[in-house]
Amino acid sequence: VTVQDNRVHDNTTAGNGGGLRAWGTDLHVLGNDFRNNTAVQGGGVFYCSERELNDAAARLGVRGRPTADPTVIVRDNEIRDNVAQDRGGGVWLSARWNYEEPVCANNRIRGNRAARGGGLWVGEAQVRGNFIADNQAIGEGGGLFLPTIFHDYYRVVENNIICRNTAAAGGGVCLGMDNLIGGYNAALNNNTIAHNTAPVGAGVHLAGPHGLIYLRNCLITHNGPGAGLTKGATGVDLDIAYCNSYGNTGGDYTGVSNPTGQRGNLSLDPLYVDAANNDYHLQSQAGRYNAATGRWVTDALTSPAIDSGDPEADWSQEPLPNGGYVNMGAYGNTREASKSFRRLLTDQAPNPSAVDVSVDTKIHLTFRWNVYQDSVRPRF
């Protein structure tokens, strides 16, 4: 089923899925405008796999129906000003691990409201490249709520801007209990989590009860009045490296030892271009993308988050010149990553010198260089 290029406005249901409800089928939701819809769960969009329903039935001693393995994609939609009485103001999305992983990508999810997961409630899905802003949760997860699940599937949340969301806990993101059993595992990579509001875990709240959380290359900045990141449960294992937590009014970390200065973690002003107007690109003297004009411009300063990500992370999508390391934040390893003159540490060699070659045939060698400030990168 493909739902594409529609305006879905001002609908109300006493059930789930104010704008769209689906389960157990292939579903592509592309380029739609979901606005001012109301439901119990999934104010804008609701998708639940039959396998999820069968698991719930099994816990009640009821036999479910046979299931297929659908592909679910929610991409390039405007999901705005929807309301859920319970969970997932904008989107409620979940499918089991052996499905093709549902992808929620490149959506603008703004101004939605719910009890949990003001913007999104995501059981089992990949969340990539979304702009998640100005959403509100009465309870937890103003921007995004990731609940406990029943196995060790890793949810991937990467290259999202999560800003100006509000909640009682986890203003930007909350990973918390939403089932009586289970834990949660998640990888948060290259997200910008900024200017969110909550008294507890204003940026990120790890509520428990247990799970394993990887944070890499994230910017967690300017959140408050709670800390940038709060770990509220002893059963949660946090693996954080190459992240920058800065300017959070309640402190950068609570419930966990401050990792700043270790494993590439920083606490420095990331030098956003214009956060007040949603421009979270990083300033750069070498060049950064101006979304308003579609052109590259230069700045007087260069962000310390450029080239400061995990050295093992992929940076191949970043434009030249770059320093051979991924940038922190939502634009890291994308075509809009800010540029860098940093010395490349790969494929380096000194300038060639004459070499005596005693062979019977002529050898023709061609040398070319790309020059980046004080470094030379030979190409053969």
N, C-alpha and C positions, 0 to 999 in steps of 0.2 A: 504494500500500500504506500503510495506517495501522496503527501499533502504538501502542495507547493504554491507559493505566491498568492496566498489568501489573506484577507483581513478578517480576523475573528475577534469581534468586539462585543462587550456588554452582555455576555451570557451568564446565566446562573443555574446551578444544579444543586440538588440536595445530596448528591453523591460526590464522586471524584471526577476530576477533569473538567473544569469550567469551560475551557476552550476546546480541548481535545482529550478524549479518553481512548486508550487502546491497550490490548494485552495479547501476548502469545502470537504475534504475527510480525512478519517483516514490516518495518515502518521507517520511511524516510520523511522527515518533517523539515522542509527546506524553504527558506526565504519568506516565511509568513510573518504577519504582524498580529500577535496575541495581546489584547489590551482590555483592561477593565472587566475581566471575567472572574467569577466567584465559585468556589467549590469547597468541599470538606478537605480534600487533599488534591494537590496539583491544580492550583487556581488557573494557571495558563495551560499546562500540558501535563497529562498523567499517563505513564506507561508502566505496566507491571507484567512480567512474564508469567506464563502458566506454571512454570516450574516454581516460581515464588509462591503462587497460590497453592500449588500442590504441597509445598513444604508446610505452609500454614495449615492446610487441611490435615496433613499427617500428624501435626502436633495436637490436633483435636480428635484424632482417631478416625478421620474420614478419608476415603480413597479419592485421589484426584484423577484428572484426565490425562491421557497420553500427551506428550509434548513434542514440539519440533524445536529447531534451533534457529530462531530468526536473527536477522541483522537489524539493528536499531541505530538510526542516525538522526540527531536533532541538531541542525546546523544552519547558521546564517539567518537566524530569526530575531525579530524584535519582540521581546517578552516583557511587557511593561504594565505596571499598575494593576496587577492581578492580586487576588486575595484568596488564601486558604485558611479555613477555620482551624485546621490542625497542622499539617506538614506540607512544605513545598509551595510557597506562595506563587512563584513563577513556574517551577518545574518539579515534578515528583517522578523519579526515574530509577528503575531497578530491574536487573535480570541476573540470572545465576551465572557462575563462573564458566560453565562449559558452553555458554552461548557465545556467538560472536559478540565481542565486547561492545555494549552500547556506547556511542560517542556523542557527547554534548559539546559541540565545538563552534567557535566563532559567532556565538550569539551575544546580543546585547540584552542583559537581564537587569532591569532597572525598576525601582520604585514598587516592588512587590512586597506583600506582607503575609505573615503566617505566625502560628505559635512557635514552630520550629522550622528552621530553614527558610528564612524570609525570601531569599532568591531561589535557592535550590535545596532539595532534599534528595541525595543521591545514594541509593543503596549499593549498587554495584555497577559502576560505569566509569568511563574515562572522561575527564573534564578538561578540555584543552582550548586555549586561545579565546576565552570569553571575557567580556567586559561586564563585571558584576558589581553594580553600584547602587547606592541609595535604597537598599532593601532593608526591611525591618522584621525582626522576630521578637515576639513578646518574651519568649524563653531563650533558647540557644540557637546560635548560628545565624547571625543577621544576613550574611552573604551566602554561606554554604554550610549545610549540616551533613556530615558523614556518619551514619549510625553504625552500631554494632552489627556484624553479620556472622554467619554460621560456619565459616571455613576460612582458609588462609589466603583467599584471593586478595591481590594487591590492587587497590584503586589508584589510578594515576591522575594527579591534578597538576597540570603544568601550563606555563605560558599564559596564565590568567592575570588580569588586573582586578583586584578585589578591594574596592575603596568606598569609603563613606557609608558603610553599612552599620546598623545599630542592633544591639541585642542586650539581654541581661547578662549573657556570658557568650564569649566567642563572637565578638562583633563582626569580624571578617569570616573566620572559619571555626567551626566547632566539630570535634570528633568525640562523640558521646554515646551513651547507652540509649538505645531505642527498642531493644528487645530484652527479654528476661535472660537469654543466654547469648553467648558469642562474644567476640571482641572485634577489633578492627585493625587492619593493616593498610597502610597508605603510603604513597610516595608523592611528596609535594616538591616539584622541581620548577625552578625559574618562574616563580610567581611574584608579583608585586602586591603586597598586602599592606595598605596604607590608609591613614586617616579614617579608620573605623572606630566605633565607639561602643564600649561596654565596661562596666565596673570590674569584671573578671575576664581576663584573657581578651583584651580589647582587639588584638590582632588575631591570635590563634589560641584556642582553649582546648587542651587535651583532657577531657573529662573522665575517660576511663570506661569500663573498669580495667581493661587490659588490651594490649595490642603492641604493634611495632610500627613506628612512624619514622620515615626517612624525610629529612628536609635538606635540599640541595639548591644552592644558587638563588635563594629567595631573598627579597627585600621586605623586611618587616619594620615599617617605619611610621612615626608620627601617629600612632594609635593611642587611645586613652579613654577614660582615666585609668583603666586597668593596664597591666603590663602588656608588652608586645606579644609575649608568649607565656602562657601559664600551663603548667602541668599539675593537674589536680588529683591524679591517681598514681599510687605507687606501682601498680601493675603495668603501667605504660612504659615501654622502652623507646627512648627518643635517640635517634641517630642524626645529629645535625652537623653539617660541615659546609663551608663556603657560603655562608649566609651573612647578611648585614642587617643587624637590628639596631635602630637608631631613633632617638627623639621620641620614644614612647613615654608618656607622662607618668605612668605608674611603674617605670623601670622597664628594662628590656626583657628580663626573664624573672619569673617567680616559680617556685616549686622545683627548680632545676638549677644546678650549678651553672654560673654564667660561663659560656664557652668562648667568649670574645678573646681573641688572641691565640686560640687553639684551632687546629684543623682548618685554617683559612677563614675563620669567622671574624667579622669586622663590626665596628660600631662607628660609622662615619656617615656624614651627610651624603646621600646618593646624588644630590644635585639634579633633581627632576627639572625638566624644562619649564612646565607650567601646570603643576598639579591642580591648581584651582580651576583650571579649564580642561581637566582630564588628560593632559599631556604628560604621561609618565615616561617618555623617552629620557635618556640620560644625556646630559650636556657633554659636548666633545669638541675639542679644538681641531680634531681630525675630520669631523663631519658627523652630523646626526640628521635623521629624517624629520622633515616638517610635514606632518599629515595634512595640514590645511592647504598647502600648495603642491604637495607631491614632489617637492624638491629637497635636496640636501643642502644644509647650511652649516656654518661653523659657529662655535661659541667661544667666549673668553676663557672658560674653565673646562676641565675634563673631570668627569665623575670617577671617584675611586672604585666604583662598581664595575667599570669597564675592564675586561680581561681578568677579573678577580674570581671567576667561578672555578668549579672543580676541574683540575687539569685533565682528568680522564673523560670529561663530558664532551659530547659532540659540539663543535663550533663551525661545522662546514657550511652552514647556511648563512653565516654572517658575511656581509659584503667586505670587499677590499677597500682600503687597507685595514687589516685587523692584526691583532697580536698573537694569533694562534691559540687563544684561550677564550672560552665562552664568557659572555657578559652575565652578570647577575641580573635578576629581574625578568619581567614578562617578555621583553624583547630579545633575551638571550637566545642565540642560535636561530634567529629569524632574519628575514631580509631587511627588517627595520632596526637591526642592532646598530647601536652607535659605533662609529669607527675608531681606530686606534693606530698610533704610530709606534706602539710598543715593539721592542726587538723581538723578532721571531726566533724561537729557540729550536725550531725543527728545520731540517734540510739546510742547515747553515754550513758554509765552507769558506775558507779564506780565498782571496783573489788568486786566480790560477797563476802559476809561474812556469817558466820554461822547464821542460823535462826531456832528458835524453831518452829517446825510444829507439832501440836497436831492433828493427824488424825489417823484413824484406819487402814489405808493401807500405804504401803511404796510408796514414791514418788521418782522417779529417775530423776534428773535434769542433763543435760549435757551442759557444757559451753565451747564455743570455742571463740578465739579472733583472729582478724587480727590486727597486731600492726603496726602503722604508726608513727614513730619517738616517740613523747611523748604522743600519744593518744592511747586509746584502744577502739576497736569497737567490742562489744560482738555480737555473733551470737547464736541463740537458735535453 
